[in-house]
């Protein structure tokens, strides 16, 4: 029990710092870039380019992890190199140098999460209940930084973005040094020379439907991840209020993670995915209509429990079941690279074009809503010829 508690603490701290960084970058990178003098199209282009590094990078890192059998080395190396590349932002101010620094940072940062997910699932023996509680600490990290960063940047200026990021990255690197290799991960290393027929898993009809739906979901998240904080700032919300509104969504996410074990017992996996996509579609369409009301924004933010927590947990369960033990890193890398890389890049680029420095807000969120709803329709039809994993 003591060993399990120690494993839980070490894993939770890594998730906390990883998603704390996301709590800084996701809402406030656009404000940082806006402070540098870039317009919405340029911001969209920068977000698209750095997100595009996720297309190939996770798979490359995953192959290295599978072939070497040293996922912890990949996690630590990724954290250290991400720290170094992010620090370049202290000295650059122009378009291409900033893109280079952020793209390099993203290239190394993407090495961490797929291997951390695999390491976590192996360490806790694929327990949905424990995974949800470990992942909960990632949500808490996001909440903390969304609130703190919003207030700090509002009080001291956009330049503090880089200082806050460096502090978090140091914490992330230190937390990865505490992770230890479990028995299951060691036994997996012995099987790496086996010829894995992963191509058949990737071309399976169920996985293709699941992959496309996830890609569409990430396209739909682009206005929220890239421009939502900027949107609220232009509506004259304070930095603290923006942080609290964003954090509320993650609080709802935390509650959902706590009860994911019960949801998995009561509902089919495909039903959870469809529900999450449909709720997300409605969420994006409503946002520009109620943005002047803090109350309605807060109510809508509660749907983040479905948009992220339920969908993420269900998708990780799908991948964990769909791929064999020796395919887990590559499966995670392919999914995260394709879905978050392609979906995020396309969504960021289209959002940058449609946003028009705030004039195209409604059209942008409608695009996002329709994208998520299309994903829900795809998952509904995928159920007709599904196997037990969807039942």
C-alpha positions in Angstrom: 0.0 0.0 0.0 2.8 2.4 0.9 4.5 1.7 -2.5 1.3 2.3 -4.3 0.8 5.6 -2.5 4.3 6.7 -3.4 3.7 5.8 -7.1 0.4 7.8 -6.9 2.2 10.9 -5.5 5.0 10.7 -8.1 2.6 10.3 -11.0 0.3 13.0 -9.8 3.0 15.5 -9.4 4.1 15.0 -13.1 0.5 15.4 -14.3 0.1 18.5 -12.1 3.1 20.3 -13.6 2.4 19.1 -17.2 -1.1 20.4 -17.2 -0.2 23.5 -15.2 1.9 24.4 -18.2 -1.1 23.8 -20.4 -3.2 26.0 -18.0 -0.7 28.8 -18.9 -0.2 28.2 -22.6 -3.8 27.2 -23.7 -5.6 30.3 -22.4 -2.8 32.9 -22.4 -0.4 32.2 -25.3 -2.7 34.3 -27.6 -2.6 37.2 -25.1 1.2 36.9 -25.0 1.4 37.0 -28.8 -1.1 39.8 -28.9 1.1 41.8 -26.6 4.0 41.2 -29.0 2.0 43.0 -31.6 0.7 40.2 -33.8 -2.8 40.3 -35.3 -5.3 37.4 -35.1 -4.3 35.9 -38.4 -0.6 35.8 -37.4 -1.6 34.4 -34.0 -3.6 31.7 -35.8 -0.6 30.9 -38.0 1.8 30.7 -35.1 -0.6 28.4 -33.2 -1.1 26.3 -36.3 2.6 25.9 -37.0 3.6 24.9 -33.5 0.6 22.6 -33.2 1.6 20.9 -36.4 4.8 19.7 -34.7 2.5 17.3 -32.8 1.6 15.4 -36.0 4.9 13.6 -36.3 6.7 14.2 -33.0 4.6 11.9 -30.7 5.0 9.0 -33.1 8.8 9.5 -33.4 9.2 9.7 -29.6 6.9 6.7 -29.2 8.9 4.6 -31.6 12.1 5.5 -29.7 10.4 4.6 -26.4 9.2 1.2 -27.7 12.4 0.3 -29.4 14.7 1.3 -26.5 12.3 0.1 -23.8 13.2 3.3 -21.8 10.0 5.5 -21.7 11.2 7.3 -18.5 14.4 8.4 -20.4 12.2 9.9 -23.1 9.9 11.6 -20.6 12.9 13.2 -18.8 14.7 14.1 -22.0 11.5 15.8 -23.3 11.0 17.8 -20.1 14.7 19.0 -20.1 14.8 20.0 -23.7 11.4 21.7 -23.5 12.7 23.7 -20.6 15.8 24.8 -22.7 13.8 25.7 -25.8 11.1 27.6 -23.9 13.8 29.8 -22.3 14.6 31.2 -25.8 11.4 33.3 -25.5 13.3 35.6 -23.2 15.4 36.9 -26.0 13.2 36.8 -29.2 10.5 39.2 -30.3 9.9 38.7 -34.0 7.6 36.3 -35.9 10.0 33.6 -37.1 12.2 33.4 -34.0 9.1 33.1 -31.8 7.8 30.4 -34.1 11.1 28.5 -34.0 11.3 28.7 -30.2 7.7 27.6 -29.7 7.8 24.9 -32.3 11.0 23.5 -30.8 9.4 23.6 -27.3 6.3 21.8 -28.6 8.5 19.2 -30.3 10.1 18.2 -27.0 7.0 18.8 -24.9 5.0 16.3 -26.9 7.5 13.6 -26.0 6.1 13.6 -22.4 2.4 13.0 -22.3 2.1 9.8 -24.5 4.8 8.1 -22.5 3.5 9.4 -19.2 0.0 8.0 -20.1 1.5 4.5 -20.9 3.7 4.6 -17.8 0.8 5.5 -15.6 -1.5 2.9 -17.0 1.2 0.2 -16.5 2.1 1.4 -13.0 -1.5 1.3 -11.8 -2.3 -1.9 -13.7 -4.9 -0.2 -16.0 -7.2 0.7 -13.1 -9.8 3.3 -14.4 -10.5 4.5 -10.9 -6.8 5.2 -10.0 -6.1 6.6 -13.4 -9.0 9.1 -13.0 -7.6 10.2 -9.6 -4.1 10.6 -10.9 -5.3 12.6 -13.9 -7.4 14.7 -11.6 -4.1 16.3 -10.4 -3.4 17.4 -13.9 -6.8 19.2 -13.8 -5.9 20.8 -10.5 -2.6 22.1 -12.0 -4.5 23.6 -14.9 -7.0 25.3 -12.5 -4.2 26.8 -10.4 -2.3 28.3 -13.3 -5.4 29.5 -15.2 -6.3 31.6 -12.1 -2.8 32.6 -11.1 -1.5 33.4 -14.6 -4.6 35.4 -15.5 -4.2 37.7 -12.5 -0.4 37.9 -12.7 -0.4 38.8 -16.4 -3.2 41.3 -15.8 -1.2 43.0 -13.0 2.3 42.8 -14.4 1.9 42.5 -18.2 2.1 39.9 -20.9 5.9 39.5 -20.4 5.4 37.5 -17.2 4.1 34.6 -19.4 7.6 33.5 -20.0 8.7 33.7 -16.3 5.7 31.7 -15.2 6.3 29.1 -17.9 10.0 28.6 -16.8 9.0 28.0 -13.2 6.5 25.3 -14.2 8.9 23.6 -16.6 11.6 23.4 -13.8 8.9 21.8 -11.6 7.9 19.4 -14.4 11.5 18.3 -15.0 12.2 17.7 -11.3 8.9 15.7 -11.0 10.0 13.4 -13.9 13.2 12.6 -12.0 11.1 11.0 -9.2 9.3 8.6 -11.5 10.4 4.9 -11.3 10.2 2.0 -13.7 7.5 -0.5 -12.6 7.6 -4.3 -13.0 5.1 -4.4 -15.8 7.1 -1.9 -17.8 10.2 -4.0 -17.4 8.5 -7.1 -18.6 7.2 -5.2 -21.6 10.7 -4.4 -22.6 11.4 -8.1 -23.1 8.7 -8.3 -25.7 9.8 -5.4 -27.9 11.4 -7.6 -30.4 8.2 -9.3 -31.3 6.7 -8.3 -34.7 3.7 -6.3 -33.8 0.9 -6.1 -36.4 0.0 -2.5 -35.5 -1.0 -1.6 -39.0 -4.1 -3.8 -38.8 -5.1 -2.0 -35.6 -4.6 1.4 -37.2 -6.7 0.5 -40.2 -9.5 -1.1 -38.2 -12.9 0.5 -39.0 -13.6 1.2 -35.4 -10.3 3.0 -34.9 -10.7 5.1 -38.1 -14.1 6.3 -36.9 -12.7 7.0 -33.4 -9.7 8.8 -34.9 -11.7 11.1 -37.2 -14.2 12.0 -34.4 -11.3 12.9 -32.2 -9.7 15.0 -34.9 -13.0 16.9 -35.4 -13.2 17.5 -31.7 -9.7 19.0 -31.6 -10.6 21.3 -34.6 -13.6 22.5 -32.6 -11.5 23.2 -29.5 -9.2 25.7 -31.5 -11.2 28.9 -30.8 -11.4 28.0 -27.1 -7.8 27.0 -26.6 -6.4 29.8 -28.8 -8.6 32.8 -28.5 -11.2 32.4 -25.7 -9.1 34.4 -23.1 -8.4 37.1 -25.7 -12.2 37.1 -26.5 -13.1 37.7 -22.9 -10.4 40.3 -22.4 -11.8 42.2 -25.4 -15.2 42.1 -23.6 -13.5 43.8 -20.7 -13.4 40.9 -18.3 -10.6 41.2 -15.7 -7.6 38.8 -15.7 -8.9 37.2 -12.5 -12.4 36.8 -13.9 -11.0 35.2 -17.1 -8.9 32.8 -15.1 -11.9 31.9 -12.8 -14.2 31.3 -15.8 -11.7 29.0 -17.5 -10.9 27.3 -14.2 -14.6 26.6 -13.6 -14.6 24.4 -16.6 -11.7 22.4 -15.2 -13.4 22.1 -11.8 -16.3 20.4 -13.6 -13.7 18.3 -15.4 -12.2 17.3 -12.0 -15.6 16.2 -10.7 -16.2 14.1 -13.8 -12.8 12.4 -13.4 -13.7 11.4 -9.9 -16.9 9.6 -11.1 -15.5 8.2 -14.3 -15.3 4.7 -12.7 -19.0 4.7 -12.1 -19.8 6.1 -15.6 -17.8 3.3 -17.2 -19.9 0.8 -15.3 -23.2 2.3 -16.3 -22.7 3.5 -19.9 -21.3 2.0 -23.1 -18.0 3.5 -24.2 -19.4 4.6 -27.5 -22.3 6.3 -25.8 -19.9 8.4 -23.6 -18.0 9.5 -26.7 -21.2 10.5 -28.6 -22.5 12.4 -25.6 -19.3 14.3 -25.1 -19.1 15.3 -28.8 -22.7 16.4 -28.9 -22.5 18.5 -25.7 -19.3 20.1 -27.0 -21.0 21.1 -30.3 -23.8 22.8 -28.4 -21.4 24.5 -26.1 -19.4 26.2 -28.8 -22.5 27.5 -30.6 -23.9 29.0 -27.5 -20.7 30.8 -26.3 -20.9 33.9 -28.5 -24.6 34.2 -27.8 -24.2 34.5 -24.0 -20.7 35.9 -23.7 -22.0 39.2 -22.0 -23.4 37.2 -19.1 -21.0 35.8 -16.5 -23.7 33.5 -15.2 -24.4 31.9 -18.6 -20.7 31.6 -19.3 -20.2 29.8 -16.0 -23.2 27.4 -16.8 -21.8 26.6 -20.2 -18.3 26.1 -18.8 -19.7 23.2 -16.7 -20.1 21.2 -19.9 -16.3 21.0 -20.0 -16.8 17.9 -17.8 -18.1 16.2 -20.9 -16.0 18.0 -23.5 -12.7 17.0 -22.0 -12.9 14.7 -18.9 -15.4 12.1 -20.1 -14.1 12.1 -23.7 -10.4 11.9 -22.6 -11.0 9.1 -20.2 -13.1 7.2 -22.7 -10.5 7.7 -25.5 -7.7 6.5 -23.2 -9.7 3.4 -22.3 -10.3 2.7 -26.0 -6.6 3.0 -26.9 -5.6 0.9 -23.9 -7.9 -1.9 -25.0 -7.5 -1.5 -28.7 -3.6 -1.9 -28.8 -1.5 -4.6 -27.2 1.0 -3.8 -24.5 3.9 -3.5 -26.9 1.9 -1.2 -29.1 0.7 1.2 -26.4 3.3 3.9 -27.0 3.0 3.9 -30.7 -0.8 3.8 -30.5 -0.8 6.7 -28.1 1.7 8.5 -30.3 -0.3 8.0 -33.5 -3.5 9.1 -31.9 -2.2 12.1 -30.1 0.0 13.1 -33.1 -2.9 12.8 -35.6 -5.8 14.1 -33.5 -4.0 16.8 -31.6 -1.5 17.6 -34.3 -3.6 17.7 -37.4 -6.9 18.6 -35.7 -5.3 21.3 -33.6 -3.3 22.8 -36.5 -6.2 22.9 -38.9 -8.4 24.3 -36.2 -5.9 27.0 -35.2 -5.3 28.1 -38.8 -9.0 28.3 -39.7 -9.7 30.1 -36.5 -7.0 32.7 -37.2 -8.6 33.3 -40.6 -12.2 33.5 -39.3 -11.6 35.5 -36.2 -10.8 38.8 -37.9 -9.5 40.4 -34.7 -12.7 39.7 -33.0 -15.2 40.6 -35.7 -15.8 37.0 -36.8 -16.3 35.5 -33.3 -19.8 34.1 -33.9 -18.8 32.4 -37.3 -15.7 30.9 -35.7 -17.6 29.3 -32.8 -20.4 28.1 -35.1 -17.7 26.4 -37.2 -16.4 24.8 -34.0 -19.8 23.6 -33.0 -20.6 22.0 -36.3 -17.2 20.2 -36.3 -18.0 18.6 -32.9 -21.5 17.6 -33.9 -20.1 16.0 -37.1 -17.8 13.9 -34.9 -20.8 12.8 -32.8 -22.7 11.7 -36.0 -19.7 9.7 -37.1 -19.5 7.9 -33.7 -23.2 7.2 -33.8 -22.9 5.4 -37.2 -19.7 3.6 -36.1 -21.7 1.7 -33.5 -23.6 -0.4 -36.1 -20.7 -2.7 -36.8 -18.8 -2.3 -33.5 -17.4 -5.0 -31.3 -17.5 -5.4 -27.5 -15.2 -2.4 -26.9 -18.1 -0.1 -27.9 -20.8 -2.0 -26.1 
